[in-house]
């Protein structure tokens, strides 16, 4: 479902289901909001897209609400807000930039490797932290044992099914586009990325810190603009540097239905022309044309659909913790 669909109660109950098993705190906070008319009224003063749980919870924590903590802590912070939480919600966005997803994206990149390096183009790149799959090591835990590749901070992923060529790709060029790209040298922006990490997830905070260090050593090129408008030109530029791979993760969900369809058609046309490959990693309802090619239903609310050139190849966990490969 789109980020802004449904009533406040429905959206927060949906998020609670999504967070269950991953964050006891956020699941409880979301259930608390869902049943709290006073907080509904407070949220109702925000534009609908700004009512999303991740953003509201992060803004409350940004202004001192501790987490993990009982729901009453969040409730008290919102209802006693002097305007600072509301301002943060209005001014900032959930540009999570979850580098853990590289553990699920990298096998898809490996499928596309050839005799030339990859030229990566990320749409919705945030700070560009996922543009560096070649700067990490990976531990893919399979039924036959753990496969380790690469060097640097380790990202782990539990894998069901046969893992495809688990190799770290050579990257010859990398660039991203975002409406509001974040500067990795901006301490405030990086602190905001950290507060977006769910309370119990110390491993994700460590991975974020490692990714920021990587990007600060080699700041990625990030263009400011609309992904629908900038993508064709970026793909053309990338073509002079290697095998072009356009990728994105938990980004298209923020487009409305019409723009999702436009994006799907645009990338498919580029793939059909041989201009690029396409690696997508989105919720099951976000790109129906990709999800329709999966052989069976998703395993749960936290599943994303990993696609290569418009065909589903795996179910993946939203933070990159697990992958069920069927491609």
LINPE-V242718 format. One record per residue. N is the residue number from 1. SS is DSSP state (h for helix, s for strand, l for the rest). OMEGA is omega in radians with two decimals (999 if undefined). D_FIRST is the distance of its C-alpha to the first C-alpha in whole Angstrom. Layout:
n;ss;omega;d_first
N;SS;OMEGA;D_FIRST
N;SS;OMEGA;D_FIRST
//
This chain:
n;ss;omega;d_first
1;l;-3.14;0
2;l;-3.09;4
3;l;-3.01;6
4;l;-3.10;8
5;l;3.01;6
6;l;3.07;9
7;l;3.10;12
8;h;-3.14;13
9;h;-3.13;14
10;h;-3.11;11
11;h;-3.13;9
12;h;3.04;12
13;h;3.08;13
14;h;3.11;9
15;h;3.11;11
16;h;3.10;14
17;h;3.12;13
18;h;-3.07;12
19;h;-3.11;15
20;l;-3.13;18
21;l;3.12;20
22;l;3.13;20
23;l;3.10;21
24;h;-3.13;22
25;h;-3.07;23
26;h;3.07;19
27;h;3.13;18
28;h;3.10;21
29;h;-3.10;20
30;h;3.08;17
31;h;3.11;18
32;h;3.11;21
33;h;-3.08;19
34;h;-3.11;17
35;l;-3.01;21
36;l;-3.10;22
37;h;-3.14;23
38;h;3.10;25
39;h;3.03;22
40;h;-3.13;20
41;h;3.10;23
42;h;3.13;23
43;h;-3.13;19
44;h;3.07;20
45;l;3.11;22
46;l;2.98;20
47;l;-3.03;18
48;h;-3.13;14
49;h;-3.11;13
50;h;-3.13;16
51;h;-3.03;15
52;l;-3.04;12
53;h;-3.10;14
54;h;-3.10;15
55;h;-3.13;17
56;h;-3.13;18
57;h;-3.14;20
58;h;-3.14;21
59;h;3.11;23
60;h;3.12;25
61;h;3.12;26
62;h;-3.11;27
63;l;2.90;29
64;l;3.10;31
65;l;-3.11;29
66;l;3.06;29
67;l;0.05;27
68;l;3.13;27
69;l;3.10;28
70;l;-3.11;28
71;h;-3.10;25
72;h;3.10;28
73;h;3.09;28
74;h;-3.11;25
75;h;-3.13;26
76;h;-3.14;29
77;h;-3.10;28
78;h;-3.06;26
79;h;3.09;28
80;l;-3.07;31
81;l;3.10;29
82;l;3.13;32
83;l;-3.08;30
84;h;3.12;29
85;h;-3.14;26
86;h;3.14;25
87;h;3.12;26
88;h;3.11;25
89;h;-3.10;21
90;h;-3.03;22
91;h;-3.04;24
92;l;-3.11;22
93;l;-3.13;18
94;l;3.13;17
95;l;-2.90;18
96;l;3.10;19
97;l;-3.05;20
98;l;-3.07;20
99;h;3.10;23
100;h;3.12;23
101;h;3.09;21
102;h;3.12;24
103;h;3.08;25
104;h;3.11;22
105;h;-3.02;22
106;h;3.05;26
107;h;3.08;27
108;h;3.06;25
109;h;-3.11;27
110;h;3.10;30
111;h;-3.00;29
112;l;-3.10;30
113;l;3.08;33
114;l;3.14;36
115;l;-3.13;39
116;l;3.12;38
117;l;3.10;36
118;s;2.97;32
119;s;-3.00;31
120;s;3.05;28
121;s;3.14;26
122;s;3.07;23
123;s;-3.01;20
124;l;-2.92;19
125;l;-3.08;21
126;l;3.11;22
127;l;3.10;25
128;l;-3.05;26
129;h;3.13;26
130;h;3.10;24
131;h;-3.04;27
132;l;3.14;29
133;h;-3.12;29
134;h;-3.11;33
135;h;-3.11;33
136;l;2.95;32
137;s;-3.03;33
138;s;3.01;31
139;s;3.11;32
140;s;-3.06;30
141;s;-3.10;31
142;s;3.09;31
143;l;-3.12;33
144;l;-3.11;36
145;s;-3.11;36
146;s;3.08;35
147;s;-3.13;35
148;s;3.11;35
149;s;3.02;35
150;s;3.12;36
151;l;-3.10;37
152;l;3.14;36
153;l;-3.06;34
154;s;3.02;32
155;s;-3.06;29
156;s;-3.14;28
157;s;3.06;26
158;s;-2.99;26
159;s;2.94;26
160;s;-3.07;26
161;l;-3.08;28
162;l;-3.14;30
163;l;3.09;29
164;l;-3.11;30
165;l;-3.08;32
166;l;3.12;32
167;l;3.10;33
168;l;-3.06;33
169;l;2.96;33
170;l;-3.13;35
171;s;-3.12;34
172;s;-3.07;36
173;s;-3.13;34
174;s;3.09;30
175;s;3.12;29
176;s;3.06;25
177;s;-3.14;24
178;s;3.07;22
179;l;-3.13;22
180;l;-3.11;23
181;l;-3.14;25
182;l;3.14;26
183;l;-3.09;30
184;l;3.10;31
185;l;3.11;34
186;l;-3.07;33
187;h;3.13;33
188;h;3.14;31
189;h;3.13;28
190;h;3.06;28
191;h;3.08;29
192;h;3.07;25
193;h;-3.13;24
194;h;-3.12;26
195;h;3.06;25
196;h;3.10;21
197;l;-3.06;22
198;l;-2.91;21
199;l;-3.04;24
200;l;-2.92;26
201;l;3.13;25
202;h;3.13;28
203;h;3.12;28
204;h;3.08;25
205;h;3.09;27
206;h;3.12;30
207;h;3.09;28
208;h;3.14;27
209;h;3.12;31
210;h;-3.13;32
211;h;3.09;30
212;h;3.12;31
213;h;3.10;34
214;h;-3.09;34
215;h;3.11;32
216;h;3.10;35
217;h;-3.14;37
218;l;-3.04;36
219;l;-3.11;34
220;l;3.02;31
221;s;-3.14;31
222;s;3.11;28
223;s;3.06;28
224;s;3.12;27
225;l;3.12;25
226;l;-3.08;22
227;h;-3.14;20
228;h;-3.10;20
229;h;-3.02;24
230;h;-2.98;25
231;h;-3.08;24
232;h;-3.14;27
233;h;3.11;30
234;h;3.11;29
235;h;3.13;29
236;h;3.12;32
237;h;-3.12;34
238;h;-3.05;32
239;l;3.12;34
240;l;-3.02;37
241;l;-3.14;37
242;l;3.12;35
243;s;-2.98;33
244;s;3.05;30
245;s;3.01;26
246;s;3.13;23
247;s;3.12;21
248;s;-3.12;18
249;s;-3.14;15
250;l;-3.13;12
251;l;-3.06;13
252;h;3.08;11
253;h;-3.10;8
254;h;3.06;10
255;l;3.03;11
256;l;-3.03;10
257;h;-3.10;10
258;h;-3.13;14
259;h;3.03;14
260;h;-3.14;12
261;h;3.10;14
262;h;3.14;17
263;h;3.11;17
264;h;-3.11;16
265;h;-3.12;20
266;h;-3.09;21
267;h;3.12;21
268;h;3.10;22
269;h;3.10;25
270;h;3.11;26
271;h;-3.12;26
272;h;3.12;28
273;l;-3.09;30
274;l;-3.10;31
275;l;-3.09;30
276;l;2.86;28
277;s;-3.03;26
278;s;3.05;22
279;s;-3.12;21
280;s;3.12;17
281;s;-3.00;15
282;s;3.08;11
283;s;-3.04;8
284;l;-3.09;9
285;l;-2.97;6
286;l;3.11;7
287;l;-3.06;10
288;h;-3.12;11
289;h;3.09;15
290;h;-3.11;15
291;h;-3.12;13
292;l;-3.13;16
293;l;3.12;19
294;l;-3.06;18
295;l;-3.11;21
296;l;-3.03;19
297;l;3.11;16
298;l;-3.09;15
299;l;-3.12;17
300;l;-3.07;14
301;l;-3.06;11
302;l;-3.11;13
303;s;2.91;13
304;s;3.05;12
305;s;3.06;14
306;s;-3.13;17
307;s;3.04;18
308;s;-3.11;22
309;l;3.04;22
310;l;3.14;19
311;s;-3.14;20
312;s;3.13;18
313;s;-3.10;21
314;s;2.84;20
315;s;-3.13;17
316;s;3.05;17
317;s;-3.07;17
318;l;3.11;15
319;l;3.07;18
320;l;-3.04;20
321;l;-3.08;22
322;s;3.09;22
323;s;3.03;21
324;s;-3.03;22
325;s;3.08;24
326;l;-3.04;24
327;l;999;25
//
